[in-house]
Amino acid sequence: MWNEFRGPNGSGVALADLPSTWSEIENLAWKTPLPGKGSSSPVVWKGRIYLTAYTGYGLDFTEPGQRESLKLHVLCLQLSDGKLLWDCPIDPASAEQAYGKRVAEHGYASPTPCVDDSGVYAYFGPSGLVALSHQGTLRWRRDLGINTTGFGAAASPILYQNTVIQNASIESGTMFALDKATGETVWQNDQIVRSWTTPSLVTLKDGSEELICNQKDAILGLDPKTGQQLWTCHAIEDYIVPRVVTHQGLLYCSGGRTNRTFVVRPGGRGEVEASHIVWHQPRGANVTSPIVVNEHLFWSHDKSIALCLRIADGEEVFRERMPTRSRVYGSIVSDGQKLFLTTRDKGVLVLDASPEYNELALNQLGSEDESFNASPAIANDCLLLRSDRCLYCIKKP
């Protein structure tokens, strides 16, 4: 189930039977206007969709309004028909950033929630991490730091056993593991540096697990039970945004304004730069996360480029301009056969999931000034697309 940012362990891949083409009258199962804006992605659990939004402030660049009017929201919709089931408003912290040009790119609801049987967990940066019941009742709320930088919060929470793990590097320089039931701190690691990325989990051959965080200067392997650092690998000397992708026991780590990718073998101890790097290339993306499909690594690059590398050795296979000149903020996803690359303003580009660049379709929805910043979600043979105005469900009849 697609219950966290980019689906199963952040892979961005879920086997499904999705259409290649759609429009307002073709393969559109439903369209639901949202009560607020946001850049977070939808997540799905047992027939319900969860996502976040904001209202009251920063909705119009020329007239942002008053900051005291800002409200944050956790939303729940029905997957079958898009009906809004509940809307839980959250009061923001006084430390929330003032609206400006950089915040305007994403707004105040960018991290994607996560969900399981225990409830729904959503992060709002300086306004904290909240836990809700499946009925929309606030269970607990934790302040994890109030520092702000640039575009605002980005890292999404993930679930591990009885904890919810949140990278609050920007807000406090800390990775937290909180008890799902109470919100109390189980562990914290206070040495996370300039990392906007959602952490990932990897299972080793012996069944042990590691929590992976890509940050400025280093990729870190942590014990997810204690937060203790197990290993470090010197890598990208810049801030990091893309999520690490795990595939067949390897870690695919990209980021940095110079766009680099390191493939690292987990399971080491201490400094592993000399022993555990499989390959690295001056290719990657600064913002968007990749996927691995059919032995190749694909991006919808934030500089509006479709990029493919061969995972055997990192050789570039194709690099093609996408049909937009705008920045791309939504990450690529795949149903195993096709690639879906979301642009902000020109629709979703659909490609064959193959090393040969083959455009299948370019599908547009919404009005000309509607913006698509969120990564799509895939669940129950549905492709869920979130704009700054609506949530769309794409599905074959």
N, C-alpha and C positions, 0 to 999 in steps of 0.2 A: 504494500500500500504506500501511496505517496504522502507520507506523514511528516516530512521535514523538508528543508530547503533542498531542491533538486532531487527529491525522491529517495529511493532506497540507498542509504548511506551516502547520499550526495552524488550518486553516479550520473544523474540526468537521463537515465535509460530505464524504460519499463516496456516489456513486450506487450504490444497492443495492436488492434486492427483499426488504424486511424485513416481518415480520408486524406487524399493529397490536395484536394481543392475544396474551397468553401466560399461562401458569400453571405449576404443578408438573407438570401432565399435558397441557398444550397448548403446542406449538411450543417446548418446552425440549429442545434437542438433547442437552445434558449439563450436569452440575453437579459441580464438583470442590471438595472441601474444601481450603482452603489451609493450609500449615503455620504461617502466622503472620498477624498483622494488617497493615494498611497502607491508605493512601489514594491511592496511585499508581494510574494507569490502565494497563491492558494495552496493549501494542504488538504488532504482528504482522509477521513477515517469513518468507516462503517456507514457509508451513505451520506455523510455530511462534509461540507466544505468549510474551512476556517481561514480567515485572513484578517488583516488589520487595515485601518484607515485613520484619517484625521479630518476634522472639520473646524470651522469657526475662524481660522487664521491661516494666512499663507496660501489661499486658494487662487488669488489673482495677483500677478506680479506687480501691476501698476497700483493696485489698492489692496495690500495684504491684510488690512484691518488691525485689530488690537490683539496683542499676544495673550492677554488675559481671557480672550474668547476661545483659545485653542482647546479642543477636546480630542483625545485619542480614543480609538474604538477597536474592539475585537468583535468580529462578525461571524455568524454561523448561517450557512445557507444549505438548502436541500440539494443534493447532487442530481436527483431525478428531474427536477423542474426549475431549479434556481431560486426557489422561494426563500426570502429572508426569514429565518426562524428566530433569531435574536440578535441584539446589538447591545454590547456591554460598554458603556462609556467609561473612560479612565481620565481622571484629572492629571494634567501634566505637571512635572516638577517646575519650580520657578527657574531652574537652571537651563531649561530648554533654550536652544539657540534662537536669536532674533532672526526673522526672515530676511534673506538676502539672495543675491544672484546664485551662489553655490548651493544653498539649501533648496532653492527653487527647482533645481534639477531633479530632486527626489522627494522632498517634503519631510514629514515627521513620522512616517510609518513605512520604513524600508526593510528592517529585518523581518524574515518570514517566521511565522509561528511553528511550533511542533506539537504533535498530539498523539496520545495513546489512550488506553482505557482509563488511566488515572485522571486525565483532564487535558486542558489546552494551556500551552505556555507561550507567552509572547513577550518580546523585548522591545523597549522603546528608548534605548540609550540612556540619557540622563534622567529619564522618567522611570527607569527601572524595569525589572522583570516581574510579570504578573502571571499568576496561575488561576485558571477558571475551571469551574465544573462544566460538564457537557450541557448543563441547563443555562449557562451564561452567568453564573454567580461567581463573584470574585472570592477566591479562597485565601490567597495571600499575595503580598507584594514586597519586593526587595529592591532597595537602592544599591546599585553596584558601582557607583561612581558618577560624577557629574561633569567631568571634563568634556569639552567638545572641540572638534576640529573639522574644518572644511565642509565637506558634503554632509557630515552628521553620522549617525549610527548606521552600521551595515551588517555586522556579524549576527547570525541567527542562532537560536538555542538548538541543542540536540539532546536526545535522551539516552541514558546509559544506566541499565539496571534500575535502582531506586533513586537515581539522581537526574537532574536536568543540568546540563553543562553549558555555560555561557562564556564566550570570549569577550571580556570587557577591557581589552587592551587600550582602546581609545579613551574610555571613560575613567579607567583607574590603573591601567597597566597590569591587569590581573585576569587570570582564568579562574572561574568559580565552578564548583560542583555543589549544587544545592539539593537538599532532600525534597523529593517531589511532594511529599505529604505536608511538610511544614515550612519549606523555604529556608530552613536553617543551613548554614554552611557545613558541608561535609569535608571539603578541602578547598584550598585556594593556592594558586601559584602566582606570585607577585612579580614575575620577571618576563612578562609578555610585552614585546616592543613593537609598536607601530604596525599592528596587525588588525585589519578590518575583516579578516576571513573567518568563515564558519569552520570550526574544527571538524576533523573526520576520524573515524575509528577504523582500524585494520586488525584482522585476525591472522595470526601467524600460523605456521604449519603445526606447531605444538599445541594449538588451541588458545594460547595466551593472546591478549589484546593490547593494543597501544592506541593512545590518543595522539593524533598528529596535528600540529599547529605550524603553519608557515608564517614567519615573521621577518622583520627587517634583519638581514645578515644571516639568518639561520632557519633551518627546518628543525623542529623539535619533536622528539618522541617522548610522550609522558605516560605514566601509569594511570589509566583512567579510574582506578580505585583510590589512589592517594594523591595524584597530581605531581608526584615525584618525577623529575627529569631523568629519563633513561639514557637518551643519546641526543646529540646535536650534530647538525651537518651544515657547515658554512655554505651559503648559497647566494641568494639575491640581495644585493646591497641597496635595498630600497624598501619603501612600505609595501605591504602585500594586501591584496583584495581577493583574488580568485580562491575558491575552495580546492583543497587537495583532493584528487580523484584516486581511488584505490582500484587496482585491477590485477587479478592473478598474482597477488602478493607483492606488487610493486606500487610505489607512490609517484604520482604524476603531479609535479609542483611547479606552477607558473606564477608570473607576476612581475612587477617592476615597470617603470616607465620605459626602460630599454627592452622590455619584453623578452624574458628568458624562461626556459623550462629545464628543470632538473628531474631526472628519474632516479629514485633512491630506493634501495632495498631496506625495509625496516628490520628491527630485531637486533640492532647493534648496541653497543655500550660505549659511553664516552663520545669523543669526537670521531665521526665516521666518514669524514670527507674523503679520505684516501682509500677507504675500503668498501664503501657502500653506494657510491654514485655509479649508476649503470651507464648513463649518458646525459649530456646536457647540450642545449642548442640555444642560439640567440633568436629564438622564435617563441611566441606565446602571446599573452595578453595582459594588460595592466589591470583590467576590471573584471572581465567575464571569465567564467569557469569553463573548462573543456569537458568533453566526454570521450570515452574509448568505445568504439564499435568496430567490429570486423578487423581487428588488429591495426587500427589507425586511431590517431588522436585528432579530434576536430574542435574548432572554435567558431563561434560567431564573434569575431574580434571586435573590441570596443571602438576601433577606428574603421568600422564598417567593412571588414574584410572577412571572407570565408577562408579558413586556413586549415590545412590537413598535413599531419606528420605521420610517418610510419613508426609504429611503436618499437619495432625491432632495433632501430638505430637512430631514430630522430630525423631521418631525411625528409625534407619538405617535398610533398607530393603535389599539392596545389595551393595557390594563393590567389583568390579572385575577389574583385570588388563587388560588394553587395549593393542593392539598388537604393542607396541612400547616401547622403553626405553628412547626415547627423551622426552623433555618437550613438553607439549601441550599448545598452546597459543590461538587457535581458540575456541570460546565458542559453546556449544551445541545448536542446533535448532531442531524444530519439525514441521511436517505438521499435527499434531493432532493424527496421527496413528503410526508414526514412529519417532525414534530419530536419529539424524545425528551427529556423533562425529568425528570431523576432527583431524587427527594426522598430524604432520609436514612431516613425511617421509614414512608412511605405508598405506596411503589412508584414506578413510572415513568409519568408523564402523557404520553400521545401526542396530539399536535395535528396538524391539517392545516398544511402549510407554506404558509399563505396569510395575507393581512392580516385575514381574518375569523376571530375566535376560535372554533374548532370542536373540541371535545373528542371524540376518537375512542375512547379507552379509558384506564383507569387499571389498571395491571398490578402485582400484588404477588408477590414471591417471598421465601422464607426465613422465619425465625421472627420473632416480634414484637420481639425485642430485637436483631435483626440491623441493622447500620447501613451505608448506602450513601453513602460520601463521594466516591467516584471518578467521574470523567467516563467515559462509555461509550466503547467503540471499535467500529468497523465494518470488517469485512473478509470477503470471500468470501460475501456475503449472510448474514453472521452479525452479531448485535449482542452484544457481550461486556459483561457487567455484573459489576463487582467489588464485593463487600461486605467487611466486616471479617472474614468467615469463609470465604466461598466465591467461586469464579468461575463465572459462568453463561454459557452459550451459547444465545442465542435464534435460532431458524432455522425457516423453513418446512420441512415434511417433504419 
